[in-house]
Amino acid sequence: MQLSSNVLVPVNKPPKPFFKPPFCSNSNPNSAESNSLQAETLKTLEWSSVCKQLSAFTSTSMGSSATLNARLPIGRTRRQSQKLLDQTSAARLVAEPPDFSSIHDLAEILGVATSGHLLTTRELCTVRRTLAAARELFDTLKRFASDSHHPQRYLPLLEILQTCNFQVGLEQKIEFCIDCNLSVILDRASEDLEIIRSERKRNIEILDSMLKEVSSRIFQAGGIDRPLITKRRSRMCVGIRASHRYLLPDGVVLNVSSSGATYFMEPKDAIDLNNLEVRLSSLEKTEESAILSMLSSEIANLESDINHLLDKILEVDLAFARAAYAQWMNGVCPIFSLDNSEGCDSVEEDNGTLIARDDDNLTINIVGIQHPLLLVSSLEHTSDNLTQKSGNAAEFGNGNGTMASKYTSEGISDNPVPVDFKICRGTRVVVISGPNTGGKTASMKTLGLASLMSKAGMHLPAKNNPKLPWFDLILADIGDHQSLEQNLSTFSGHISRICKILEVASTQSLVLIDEIGCGTDPSEGVALSTSILQYLKDRVSLAVVTTHYADISSMKEKDTRFDNAAMEFSLETLQPTYRILWGCTGDSNSLSIAQSIGFDRNIIDRAEKWVEKFKPEQQQERRGMLYQSLQEERNRLKAQAEKAASIRAEIMSMYNEIQGEAKDLDRRETELMAKETQQIQQELEDAKSQIETVIQKFEKQLRISGRDQLNSLIRESESAIASIVKAHSPADSFPINKADGASYTPLIGDQVHVKGLGGKVATVVESPGDDEMIMVQYGKVKVRVKKSNIAAIPSSAKSAATSSSSHQGRQSVRNEGYRDNVDVESNDEISYGPVVRTSKNTVNLRGMRVEEASVHLEMAINTSRPYSVLFVIHGTGTGAIKERVLDILQKHSRVTNYEPENPMNYGCTIAYIK
């Protein structure tokens, strides 16, 4: 098989937006207003939270993204919604869901290809794996169907991928050209590539053989410790000592080691071979780019087909996600009932799909449904439900010609309280009344979510087979729509939204209105609400409203298209039961509740009299009294507002004055802090300069002095540094009794207060000498101080001082002066002092031969002072010297430990001598 190497031509067309799910819509010309209202309804009903629950059951990144962004497919027609339900029921039949792990979201890869850029081998292999996994997915579904006694039950899933082009040719081309296990282009991808790689392999073999021969001659001549062939500046070369460079008289130096001891040279005979290698490597990369270009171009040309395939795979993923979600919540498949306007016994056949026959007088018959968002806390053993798929969870042929679930929901708990919806055929408006917090709004939201879920092909957490109409639009006005930005009060926002709903609603729409007519005068609210409901009864499929107005509930007596429902309330427990009583009128029960709680009977009687006054015949008189009362209240509030404005003006004047003073204080504080900071920095610079001078003087004298003068030089330097520290230290934080200080003689290991260290607790590491100077250690710092500047820690504080300084290390033994008088073996740990590299404790082995370096290192170790540190510089080079150094340090009797090289001491090993 041979593939031509075409150059990729940029495709100047925008990438297709991935996955545009169908969304519920109508034919209303005001589609923008309709979409806006639907989006607000989805937000009100918390549709995104339901989608988020579903996202936990998806198997692909595409499915997870679609559900998390609430981009689920929602049927535009009853046929589409029924098709989604059939897919969900079919997916519940599958005992074990198919494997989606090899399917990837190719949107970004397709975007790169269509923009004219080359795809990498890894990206091409991702495309191949996804295409192969898609084909395997279809084969798996066909295998499930063929193994079943009722293969037609799997048709809804098979139909999704039935017409897809799985791009087998593209998959085979990628597999032929690329080894996806190693992500490399194969030689067989093109004849030119095979020839180039063959020629390059032969050239490399010749070059490698020649360099091995040259390197072997150099090694035999003593020009290198071992034969070394390496690559520098993309060219093959050999390693050779600088001293033996003459062995390659016509060679080219490509690089030098950091120590300068090793040259990396290209022999004269290798120049042409290296040049050929560079040319062949360039030709190989060009040919590989041409192959990648050809494959990328083909993917770009098939972008729309691949996107279509991915959309179909996403449909399958969402179908299995809906099935798992239904299994998790013990859901059952809903049945779409006929429209209210159609007869009771009619049967509608929609392109082969039978719609449920209504054998009773109910257009909505839902038993024991629970709000899916309130159901999460009551469902236990989630992981078990996720892995257990019921093989007979759903089944075709339930007598209505619809794929409905036989799964019984006996395991559903009663928390949240399940509610029933029983709405008779011909009912257009349902008025739900009852007390606050009785569950009216939650029940209405549950009905709205049930309608949305059924349109999206999701099963419902209910019992039996829930039946409800298919609604083209679900429009809701629930909650407070007050807006300061739009200058809308609660009532204005409420009425404004209802006005928009009336404009877009159709005869197949579901309208949900919470507390209709609230936020205004009760009598006007009742009148407006009545008029709105009279309008809705002729223009929508169903309207469900909640109210506290008794007059609205009485509309059922005059029109059979109205029905009532009430939220049950227990007067014994004074708690709502959250159950709906259909055909009943609810009462607020406020006076009964107040009497049961224990209110005075006189208060209850007076309230009942006011209720009598609120009857219709008393409305006119009550309006006059209310108007007069409002006028008096208005005048009183106006006077209070004027007084408040005057007080506010005085307060603002005082506030501005205080604010100005505060800004001035902040400015002065900032200036003072800056001045103090500058002084402190100047003192630090002075101290640093003085200490640096002492160190330079010490190093200068160290070079010209002998070992017998080393201790005196150290004492002088430490004394000078201690004086500098003392001069720049703050005042003592504790008093020192001179008499006690003169009589107190510390011992090695004692914890003492040191005046020169600001009263810090330090440890005595050397007994006082003739000069009355004592060496103490604070942390890793050792310093000599006068005996008069040391104070003993009181016995009451010794334990605290010991515990606070225990982290500074164990007692150390000084290497000189007192070593003869101290038993070193009695100490748990030897302190080597600060590890500072100087010329006297450093041995440089770079540029030496291995044997010569061994002799120098042995001499350096033997002549080192006891309990000292030795810096061994061996460089990098070939590594032979480093290996000999580590071998000597490991075996030498005087070396207690050593630290290998690190990024801070590259090419250097630190040895500790005992």
C-alpha positions in Angstrom: 0.0 0.0 0.0 1.5 3.3 -1.1 0.3 6.8 -0.1 1.1 9.9 -1.9 2.7 12.8 0.0 0.4 15.7 -0.8 1.0 19.2 0.7 -1.7 20.2 3.1 -3.9 23.0 1.7 -5.5 25.3 4.3 -9.3 24.9 4.3 -10.8 28.4 4.8 -14.1 27.4 6.4 -14.9 27.8 10.1 -15.0 24.8 12.3 -18.5 23.4 12.9 -19.8 24.1 16.4 -19.8 20.7 18.2 -23.1 19.2 19.1 -26.1 21.5 18.8 -28.8 19.8 20.8 -32.4 20.1 19.7 -34.3 22.4 22.1 -38.0 22.7 22.8 -39.5 25.5 20.6 -42.6 26.5 18.8 -43.5 28.2 15.6 -44.2 31.5 17.2 -42.6 34.3 15.1 -41.4 35.9 18.3 -38.8 33.2 18.8 -36.3 35.4 20.5 -38.8 36.2 23.3 -39.8 32.6 23.5 -36.2 31.4 23.9 -35.6 34.0 26.5 -38.6 32.9 28.5 -37.7 29.2 28.2 -34.1 30.0 29.4 -35.5 31.7 32.5 -37.9 28.8 33.0 -35.1 26.3 32.9 -33.2 28.4 35.5 -36.3 28.7 37.7 -37.0 25.0 37.6 -33.2 24.3 38.3 -32.8 22.2 35.1 -29.1 22.7 35.2 -28.9 20.9 38.6 -30.8 17.9 37.1 -28.3 17.9 34.2 -25.5 18.0 36.7 -26.8 14.9 38.4 -27.0 13.2 35.0 -23.3 14.2 34.2 -22.1 11.7 36.9 -23.4 8.8 34.7 -21.8 9.9 31.3 -18.9 7.9 29.9 -17.2 10.4 27.5 -15.8 13.9 28.0 -18.3 15.1 25.3 -21.2 13.7 27.4 -19.9 15.3 30.6 -19.5 18.7 28.9 -23.0 18.5 27.4 -24.6 17.7 30.7 -22.6 20.1 32.8 -23.5 22.9 30.4 -27.2 21.8 30.3 -27.0 21.1 26.6 -29.1 18.0 26.6 -31.3 17.2 23.6 -34.9 18.1 24.2 -37.5 16.9 21.7 -38.9 19.6 19.5 -41.9 17.4 18.7 -43.7 14.6 20.5 -42.1 12.1 18.1 -38.6 13.3 18.9 -39.3 13.1 22.7 -40.7 9.6 22.3 -37.6 8.6 20.3 -35.4 9.8 23.2 -37.6 7.8 25.7 -37.3 4.7 23.5 -33.5 5.0 23.5 -33.4 5.3 27.3 -35.6 2.2 27.7 -33.5 0.3 25.2 -30.3 1.2 27.1 -31.8 -0.1 30.3 -32.1 -3.5 28.7 -28.3 -3.8 28.3 -26.9 -5.8 31.1 -23.4 -4.2 30.8 -22.9 -0.8 29.2 -20.4 -0.7 26.3 -16.9 0.6 26.7 -16.5 4.3 25.8 -12.9 4.7 27.2 -11.2 4.9 23.8 -13.6 7.6 22.4 -12.1 11.1 22.6 -13.5 14.6 21.9 -11.9 15.4 18.5 -13.2 19.0 18.3 -9.8 20.6 19.0 -8.0 18.2 16.7 -10.5 18.9 13.9 -10.1 22.6 14.4 -6.3 22.3 14.0 -6.7 20.3 10.9 -9.2 22.6 9.2 -7.0 25.6 10.1 -4.3 24.2 7.8 -1.8 23.1 10.6 -0.2 19.7 10.7 -1.4 17.2 13.2 1.1 15.3 15.3 1.4 11.5 15.3 -0.2 11.4 18.7 -3.2 13.4 17.5 -3.6 11.2 14.4 -3.5 8.1 16.6 -6.2 9.7 18.8 -8.4 10.0 15.7 -7.7 6.4 14.7 -8.5 5.1 18.2 -11.8 7.1 18.3 -12.9 5.8 14.8 -12.1 2.2 15.8 -13.9 2.6 19.1 -16.9 4.0 17.4 -17.0 1.1 15.0 -16.6 -1.4 17.9 -19.4 0.4 19.8 -21.8 -0.2 16.9 -20.7 -3.9 16.7 -21.3 -4.3 20.4 -24.8 -3.0 20.1 -25.5 -5.3 17.2 -24.2 -8.2 19.2 -26.5 -7.4 22.1 -29.4 -7.3 19.7 -28.5 -10.6 18.0 -28.1 -12.4 21.3 -31.6 -11.2 22.5 -34.8 -13.0 21.9 -36.4 -9.7 21.0 -33.8 -7.9 18.9 -36.3 -5.1 17.9 -36.0 -3.8 21.5 -32.5 -2.5 20.7 -33.5 -0.8 17.4 -33.7 2.7 19.0 -30.0 2.4 19.9 -29.0 0.8 16.6 -30.8 3.5 14.6 -28.5 6.1 16.0 -25.4 4.7 14.4 -27.1 2.9 11.5 -26.4 5.5 8.9 -23.0 6.7 10.2 -19.8 6.5 8.1 -17.1 5.1 10.4 -14.3 6.3 8.1 -12.7 2.8 7.9 -10.5 4.0 5.0 -9.1 6.9 7.1 -8.6 4.5 10.0 -6.6 2.1 7.9 -4.5 4.8 6.3 -3.4 6.1 9.7 -2.7 2.5 10.9 -0.7 1.8 7.8 1.4 5.0 8.2 1.9 5.2 12.0 2.8 2.9 14.7 0.4 4.2 17.4 2.1 2.2 20.2 5.4 4.1 19.7 3.8 7.2 18.0 6.3 7.0 15.1 5.8 7.1 11.3 6.5 3.7 9.7 9.0 3.2 6.8 6.2 1.8 4.6 4.3 5.1 4.7 6.0 6.1 1.5 8.6 4.8 -0.9 10.8 7.9 -0.5 10.7 7.6 3.2 11.7 4.0 3.1 14.7 4.7 0.7 15.8 7.7 2.8 15.7 5.7 6.1 17.5 2.8 4.5 20.3 5.0 3.1 20.5 6.8 6.4 20.8 3.5 8.3 23.7 2.4 6.0 25.5 5.7 6.4 25.2 5.6 10.2 26.6 2.1 10.3 29.6 3.2 8.3 30.1 6.3 10.4 29.8 4.4 13.6 32.3 1.7 12.5 34.8 4.4 11.5 34.5 6.3 14.8 34.9 3.1 16.8 38.1 2.4 15.0 39.4 5.9 15.6 38.4 5.9 19.2 40.1 2.6 19.7 43.3 3.9 18.3 43.2 6.9 20.6 42.6 4.7 23.6 45.5 2.5 22.7 47.7 5.6 22.3 46.7 6.8 25.9 44.6 9.6 24.6 41.5 8.7 26.5 40.7 6.5 29.5 38.1 4.5 27.5 36.8 4.7 24.0 34.2 7.5 23.8 31.9 8.2 20.9 29.3 10.9 21.3 27.3 13.6 19.5 28.1 17.3 19.7 26.3 20.0 17.6 24.3 17.3 15.9 27.5 15.6 14.6 29.1 12.4 15.7 32.6 12.7 17.2 35.1 11.1 19.6 36.5 12.2 22.9 40.3 12.8 23.3 42.5 14.4 25.9 43.7 17.9 25.1 47.2 16.7 25.5 46.8 14.1 22.8 45.0 16.3 20.3 47.9 15.7 17.9 46.5 12.2 17.3 43.8 13.8 15.1 45.8 16.4 13.1 43.0 17.2 10.6 40.1 16.8 13.0 37.6 19.5 13.9 37.0 20.5 17.5 33.3 20.6 18.1 33.3 21.1 21.9 35.4 21.1 25.0 34.6 19.7 28.5 34.1 22.1 31.4 37.6 21.3 32.8 39.2 21.8 29.4 40.9 18.4 29.7 38.7 16.6 27.1 38.2 17.6 23.5 35.3 16.4 21.4 36.7 16.2 17.8 35.3 15.1 14.5 37.9 13.1 12.5 38.5 14.2 9.0 37.1 11.0 7.5 33.8 11.6 9.4 33.1 15.0 8.0 31.6 13.8 4.7 29.7 11.1 6.5 28.3 13.6 9.1 27.3 16.0 6.3 25.4 13.2 4.6 23.7 12.3 7.9 22.5 15.9 8.3 21.1 15.9 4.7 19.4 12.6 5.1 17.9 13.6 8.4 16.5 16.8 6.9 15.1 14.8 4.0 13.5 12.3 6.4 11.8 15.1 8.4 10.6 16.7 5.2 9.1 13.4 4.0 7.5 12.8 7.4 5.9 16.2 7.3 4.5 15.5 3.9 2.9 12.3 5.2 1.5 14.1 8.2 0.2 16.8 5.8 -1.5 14.3 3.7 -3.3 12.7 6.7 -4.2 16.1 8.2 -5.6 17.2 4.9 -7.8 14.1 4.6 -9.1 14.6 8.1 -9.9 18.3 7.3 -11.8 17.2 4.3 -13.8 14.7 6.4 -14.4 17.2 9.2 -18.2 17.4 8.8 -18.6 13.6 8.6 -16.4 13.0 11.6 -18.4 15.6 13.6 -21.6 13.9 12.6 -20.2 10.6 13.8 -19.2 12.2 17.2 -22.7 13.7 17.6 -24.2 10.2 17.1 -21.7 8.7 19.6 -22.7 11.4 22.0 -26.4 10.5 21.6 -25.5 6.9 22.5 -23.5 8.0 25.6 -26.4 10.2 26.7 -28.9 7.4 26.2 -26.9 5.1 28.5 -26.4 8.0 31.0 -30.2 8.5 31.1 -30.6 4.8 31.6 -28.1 4.7 34.5 -29.7 7.8 36.0 -33.2 6.1 35.8 -31.8 3.0 37.4 -30.2 5.0 40.2 -33.5 6.8 41.1 -35.7 3.8 40.4 -37.3 5.7 37.6 -40.2 4.6 35.3 -40.9 5.5 31.7 -43.6 8.2 31.2 -46.3 7.9 28.6 -47.5 10.8 26.5 -51.2 11.2 26.7 -53.4 12.7 24.0 -54.2 16.4 23.9 -57.1 17.7 25.9 -59.0 18.5 22.7 -58.9 14.9 21.5 -61.4 12.1 22.4 -60.9 9.7 25.2 -60.8 6.5 23.1 -58.8 7.7 20.1 -55.5 6.2 19.1 -52.9 8.2 17.2 -50.3 6.5 15.1 -47.3 8.7 14.4 -45.1 7.2 11.7 -45.3 3.7 13.1 -45.0 4.8 16.8 -48.2 4.1 18.8 -49.3 6.9 21.2 -50.8 5.8 24.5 -54.6 5.2 24.5 -56.4 7.1 27.3 -58.6 4.5 29.0 -59.8 6.9 31.7 -60.7 10.5 32.1 -57.3 11.8 33.2 -54.9 13.7 30.9 -52.3 13.8 33.7 -52.0 10.8 36.0 -48.8 10.7 37.9 -48.6 8.7 41.1 -46.0 9.1 43.8 -43.5 11.3 42.0 -40.7 12.9 43.9 -38.7 16.0 43.2 -35.4 14.7 41.6 -33.2 17.3 43.3 -34.7 16.5 46.8 -34.4 12.7 46.1 -30.5 12.6 46.3 -30.3 12.6 50.1 -32.8 9.8 50.5 -31.2 7.4 48.0 -28.5 5.1 49.5 -26.1 2.6 48.1 -25.6 4.7 45.0 -22.6 2.8 43.9 -24.6 -0.5 43.9 -27.3 1.1 41.8 -24.7 2.4 39.3 -23.3 -1.0 38.6 -26.5 -3.1 38.6 -28.5 -2.8 35.3 -31.7 -4.7 35.3 -32.0 -6.8 32.2 -35.8 -6.5 32.3 -36.0 -3.0 33.5 -38.0 -1.8 30.4 -40.0 -3.7 27.9 -41.9 -3.0 24.7 -45.5 -3.9 24.2 -47.3 -2.6 27.2 -50.7 -2.5 25.6 -50.3 1.1 24.5 -47.7 0.5 21.8 -45.1 2.4 23.8 -41.8 1.2 25.2 -42.5 1.6 28.9 -40.7 0.4 32.0 -41.9 -2.5 34.1 -39.5 -1.5 36.8 -41.5 -1.2 40.0 -40.5 1.6 42.4 -41.4 -0.1 45.7 -38.0 0.8 47.0 -38.5 4.6 46.7 -38.6 6.1 50.2 -41.1 8.6 51.4 -38.6 11.4 51.8 -39.2 13.7 50.0 -42.9 13.2 50.3 -44.2 11.8 47.0 -47.1 13.7 45.4 -49.8 12.7 43.0 -51.1 14.7 40.0 -54.6 13.9 38.9 -55.9 16.3 36.3 -59.0 15.5 34.4 -59.5 15.7 30.6 -60.8 19.0 29.6 -59.3 20.9 32.5 -57.3 24.0 31.4 -56.6 25.8 34.6 -55.7 24.3 38.0 -55.7 26.6 41.1 -53.7 25.3 44.0 -54.4 26.9 47.4 -53.2 26.3 50.9 -51.0 27.6 53.7 -47.5 29.0 53.2 -44.6 26.4 53.4 -47.2 23.8 52.5 -45.5 22.7 49.4 -47.5 24.5 46.6 -44.4 25.9 44.9 -42.4 22.7 45.2 -45.2 20.6 43.8 -45.6 23.0 40.8 -41.9 22.8 40.1 -42.0 19.0 40.3 -44.7 19.0 37.6 -42.6 21.4 35.4 -39.5 19.2 35.8 -41.4 16.0 35.0 -42.6 17.6 31.8 -39.1 18.7 30.9 -37.5 15.3 31.8 -40.0 13.4 29.7 -39.4 15.7 26.7 -35.6 15.0 27.2 -36.2 11.2 27.2 -35.6 10.8 30.9 -37.5 8.4 33.2 -39.4 9.8 36.2 -38.9 9.0 39.9 -42.6 7.9 40.2 -44.7 4.7 40.5 -46.6 2.8 37.9 -46.6 4.4 34.4 -46.8 8.2 34.8 -49.0 9.8 32.1 -48.8 13.4 31.0 -49.2 15.5 27.8 -46.3 16.6 25.6 -46.0 20.3 25.9 -44.2 22.4 23.2 -43.4 25.2 25.7 -43.0 25.1 29.5 -43.3 28.7 30.8 -43.0 29.5 34.5 -43.3 32.6 36.7 -42.0 31.5 40.0 -40.2 33.7 42.5 -39.6 37.5 43.0 -38.8 39.3 39.8 -38.1 42.7 41.5 -35.3 44.6 39.7 -33.8 47.9 40.7 -31.9 48.1 37.4 -35.0 47.8 35.3 -37.1 49.9 37.8 -39.4 47.0 38.5 -41.2 46.3 41.8 -42.2 42.9 42.9 -45.7 43.3 41.3 -44.3 45.0 38.2 -41.8 42.2 37.6 -44.5 39.6 38.2 -47.0 41.2 35.8 -44.3 42.0 33.2 -43.3 38.3 33.0 -46.9 37.1 32.8 -47.4 39.5 29.9 -44.5 38.0 28.0 -45.9 34.5 28.8 -49.3 35.4 27.3 -47.6 36.6 24.1 -45.7 33.4 23.3 -47.9 30.6 24.8 -49.7 28.3 22.5 -52.4 25.7 22.7 -49.8 23.0 23.5 -48.0 25.0 26.3 -47.8 24.5 30.0 -47.9 27.7 32.1 -46.9 27.7 35.8 -47.6 30.8 37.8 -46.8 31.1 41.5 -48.9 33.5 43.7 -50.8 35.0 40.9 -51.9 38.6 41.4 -49.7 39.1 44.5 -47.9 42.3 45.5 -50.8 44.7 45.0 -54.2 45.6 46.5 -56.0 42.3 47.2 -59.2 43.3 45.4 -57.4 44.5 42.3 -55.1 41.5 42.5 -58.2 39.1 42.5 -59.7 41.0 39.5 -56.5 40.9 37.5 -55.8 37.3 38.3 -59.3 36.2 37.3 -59.0 38.0 34.0 -55.6 36.4 33.3 -56.9 32.9 34.0 -60.0 33.5 31.9 -57.6 34.4 29.0 -55.4 31.4 29.6 -58.2 28.8 29.6 -58.8 29.4 25.9 -55.1 29.6 24.8 -53.0 27.0 26.6 -53.0 23.3 27.1 -52.7 23.6 30.9 -52.1 26.4 33.4 -51.3 25.6 37.0 -51.3 28.6 39.5 -51.0 28.9 43.2 -52.9 31.6 45.2 -54.2 32.7 48.6 -57.2 34.4 47.1 -60.4 32.5 47.9 -62.3 34.3 45.0 -60.0 32.6 42.4 -60.8 29.2 43.8 -64.5 29.8 43.4 -64.1 30.0 39.5 -64.6 26.3 39.4 -68.2 26.7 40.2 -68.8 28.8 37.1 -66.6 27.0 34.5 -65.8 23.3 34.3 -62.5 24.0 32.6 -61.3 25.2 36.1 -60.2 22.8 38.8 -59.0 23.2 42.4 -56.4 21.5 44.5 -55.3 22.1 48.0 -52.2 21.3 50.0 -53.1 19.2 53.0 -52.5 20.7 56.5 -52.8 18.9 59.8 -54.5 21.0 62.5 -53.4 18.4 65.1 -49.7 18.7 64.5 -49.8 22.2 62.9 -47.5 20.9 60.2 -48.1 20.6 56.4 -48.2 17.0 55.0 -47.1 18.2 51.6 -49.8 16.1 49.9 -52.2 17.5 47.2 -55.9 17.1 47.7 -57.4 17.3 44.2 -60.8 18.9 43.8 -60.6 20.7 47.1 -60.1 24.3 48.1 -57.4 25.1 50.6 -57.6 27.4 53.6 -54.8 29.4 55.1 -55.9 28.2 58.5 -54.1 31.1 60.1 -56.8 31.7 62.8 -57.0 28.0 63.6 -53.2 27.8 63.9 -53.1 30.9 66.1 -55.8 29.5 68.4 -54.1 26.1 68.7 -50.8 27.8 69.6 -52.5 29.5 72.5 -53.4 33.0 71.5 -55.8 34.9 73.8 -59.4 34.3 72.8 -60.1 38.1 72.6 -57.4 38.4 69.9 -58.9 35.6 67.9 -62.4 37.1 68.2 -61.2 40.6 67.1 -59.4 39.0 64.1 -62.6 37.2 63.1 -64.5 40.5 63.2 -61.9 42.0 60.8 -62.4 39.1 58.5 -66.1 40.1 58.4 -65.1 43.6 57.4 -63.0 42.3 54.5 -66.1 40.8 52.9 -67.1 42.3 49.5 -69.9 44.5 50.9 -67.4 46.2 53.2 -64.7 46.9 50.5 -65.7 50.5 49.6 -65.7 51.7 53.2 -62.4 49.9 53.8 -60.8 51.6 50.8 -61.7 55.1 52.1 -60.2 54.3 55.5 -57.2 52.8 53.9 -56.7 55.9 51.7 -56.9 58.3 54.7 -54.5 56.1 56.7 -52.0 56.1 53.8 -52.1 59.9 53.4 -51.3 60.3 57.1 -48.5 57.8 56.9 -47.2 59.6 53.8 -47.0 62.9 55.6 -45.3 61.3 58.6 -42.7 59.6 56.5 -42.0 62.8 54.5 -41.2 64.7 57.8 -39.0 61.9 58.9 -37.2 61.9 55.6 -36.4 65.6 55.8 -35.1 65.2 59.3 -33.0 62.3 58.2 -31.6 64.3 55.3 -30.5 67.1 57.7 -28.8 64.6 60.1 -27.1 62.9 57.1 -25.6 66.3 56.0 -24.1 66.9 59.4 -22.7 63.4 59.6 -21.1 63.7 56.1 -19.5 67.0 57.1 -17.9 65.3 60.2 -16.9 62.3 58.1 -15.1 64.4 55.6 -13.2 66.2 58.3 -12.2 63.0 60.0 -11.2 61.4 56.7 -8.8 64.4 56.0 -7.1 64.0 59.3 -6.8 60.2 58.8 -5.1 60.7 55.4 -2.6 63.1 57.0 -1.8 60.6 59.8 -1.3 57.9 57.2 1.1 60.1 55.2 3.2 61.0 58.3 3.2 57.3 59.4 4.5 56.3 56.0 7.2 58.9 56.0 8.4 57.9 59.5 8.5 54.2 58.5 10.5 55.0 55.4 13.0 57.0 57.4 13.4 54.2 60.1 13.7 51.6 57.3 16.5 53.6 55.7 18.4 54.0 59.0 18.2 50.2 59.7 19.3 49.4 56.1 22.3 51.8 56.5 23.3 50.1 59.8 23.0 46.7 58.2 25.3 47.8 55.3 27.8 49.2 57.8 27.9 46.0 59.8 28.2 43.9 56.7 31.1 46.1 55.4 32.9 45.8 58.8 32.5 42.0 58.9 33.7 41.7 55.3 36.8 43.7 56.2 37.5 41.3 59.1 37.1 38.3 56.9 39.4 39.7 54.2 42.0 40.5 56.8 41.7 37.0 58.2 42.1 35.4 54.8 45.1 37.6 54.0 46.9 36.7 57.3 45.9 33.1 56.8 48.0 32.9 53.6 51.2 34.1 55.3 50.8 32.6 58.7 51.7 29.1 59.9 49.6 26.5 61.6 50.7 27.5 65.1 49.3 31.0 64.6 45.9 29.7 63.3 44.2 29.7 66.7 45.2 33.2 67.6 44.0 34.4 64.1 40.6 32.7 64.7 40.3 34.3 68.1 41.1 37.7 66.9 38.6 37.5 64.0 35.9 36.1 66.2 36.5 38.8 68.8 36.3 41.5 66.1 33.1 40.0 64.7 31.6 39.8 68.3 32.4 43.5 68.8 30.7 44.4 65.6 27.6 42.3 66.6 27.6 43.9 70.0 27.8 47.4 68.6 24.8 46.8 66.3 22.7 44.7 68.7 19.7 46.2 70.5 19.6 46.8 74.2 19.7 43.8 76.5 16.4 42.2 77.2 17.5 41.1 80.7 19.6 42.5 83.5 23.0 41.0 84.4 24.2 41.1 87.9 27.9 42.0 87.6 28.8 40.3 90.8 27.1 37.1 89.8 28.7 37.3 86.3 32.2 37.7 87.7 31.8 34.7 90.1 30.0 32.4 87.6 32.2 30.0 85.6 30.3 28.1 83.0 31.1 24.5 82.0 31.0 22.9 78.6 27.4 22.1 77.7 25.8 24.7 80.0 22.9 26.8 78.7 23.6 30.5 79.3 22.2 34.0 78.4 24.6 36.0 76.2 24.4 39.7 76.3 26.0 40.1 72.8 23.3 38.0 71.3 20.4 40.1 72.6 19.8 37.8 75.6 19.4 34.7 73.5 20.0 31.2 75.0 23.3 29.7 73.8 25.4 26.6 74.6 29.0 26.7 76.0 31.3 24.7 73.7 34.7 25.8 75.2 35.9 26.5 78.7 37.2 30.0 79.5 40.9 30.6 78.8 43.4 32.9 80.2 42.0 35.8 78.3 38.6 35.3 80.0 37.0 34.6 76.6 34.4 31.8 76.2 33.2 30.2 73.0 29.4 29.7 72.8 27.2 28.3 70.0 23.8 29.6 69.0 22.3 27.5 66.2 25.1 27.0 63.7 26.9 30.2 64.7 30.0 30.0 67.1 31.4 33.1 68.6 33.8 34.1 71.4 32.4 36.4 74.1 33.7 37.8 77.3 32.9 36.0 80.5 31.3 39.1 82.0 28.7 39.1 79.2 27.4 35.6 80.1 24.7 35.1 82.8 23.6 31.8 84.1 20.0 30.7 83.5 18.0 30.6 86.7 17.1 27.1 87.9 13.4 27.8 87.3 14.0 28.5 83.6 16.7 25.9 82.8 14.2 23.3 81.7 12.5 25.7 79.4 15.8 26.9 78.0 16.9 23.4 77.4 13.8 22.5 75.5 13.9 25.7 73.4 17.5 25.1 72.3 17.3 21.4 71.8 16.7 21.8 68.1 20.0 23.6 67.7 21.9 20.3 67.8 23.8 18.2 70.2 26.9 19.3 72.1 29.9 19.9 69.8 33.6 19.4 70.5 36.0 21.9 69.2 38.8 20.5 67.0 41.6 22.5 68.6 42.8 23.8 72.0 40.8 21.6 74.2 40.7 18.4 72.1 43.4 16.8 74.2 41.5 17.4 77.4 38.1 16.1 76.2 37.1 12.5 75.5 35.9 12.7 72.0 34.6 9.2 72.0 32.1 10.2 74.7 30.3 12.5 72.4 27.3 11.3 70.3 28.2 13.5 67.3 31.3 15.4 66.0 30.7 19.0 64.8 32.9 20.0 61.9 31.8 23.7 62.1 30.6 25.6 59.1 31.5 23.9 55.7 33.4 26.7 54.0 35.6 26.1 51.1 39.1 27.7 51.2 42.3 27.1 49.3 43.8 25.1 52.2 41.0 22.6 52.4 40.6 22.0 48.7 42.3 19.5 46.4 41.9 20.0 42.6 42.3 16.8 40.5 41.0 18.1 37.2 43.3 17.5 34.2 45.2 14.7 36.0 45.4 11.1 35.0 43.6 8.6 37.2 46.7 7.3 39.0 48.1 10.8 39.5 44.8 12.0 40.9 44.8 9.0 43.3 48.2 9.9 44.8 47.2 13.6 45.2 44.0 12.6 47.0 45.7 10.1 49.4 48.3 12.8 50.3 45.5 15.4 50.9 43.6 13.1 53.2 46.7 12.0 55.2 47.8 15.7 55.7 44.4 17.0 56.7 43.8 18.2 60.2 41.6 15.9 62.4 37.9 16.6 62.3 38.2 18.8 59.2 36.4 19.0 55.8 38.1 18.4 52.5 36.7 19.6 49.1 37.7 17.2 46.3 37.3 18.8 42.8 37.2 16.1 40.2 35.2 17.7 37.4 33.0 15.8 35.0 34.8 14.8 31.8 34.7 11.0 31.3 33.8 10.3 34.9 36.9 8.1 35.5 38.5 10.4 38.1 35.1 10.8 39.9 34.8 7.0 40.1 38.3 6.6 41.6 37.7 9.5 44.1 34.4 7.9 45.4 36.2 4.5 45.7 39.1 6.0 47.7 36.7 8.0 50.0 34.6 4.9 50.6 37.5 2.8 51.7 39.9 5.3 53.4 40.0 4.8 57.2 40.1 8.5 58.0 37.0 9.4 56.0 33.9 9.2 58.1 31.4 10.4 55.5 31.3 12.2 52.2 28.7 14.2 50.2 28.4 13.5 46.5 28.2 16.3 44.0 25.0 18.3 43.7 23.7 21.3 41.7 25.4 23.6 44.3 28.7 21.8 44.1 28.8 20.4 40.6 32.0 18.4 39.9 33.0 18.5 43.6 32.7 15.9 46.5 32.9 17.0 50.2 34.8 14.5 52.5 34.7 14.6 56.3 38.0 13.6 57.9 38.3 12.2 61.4 
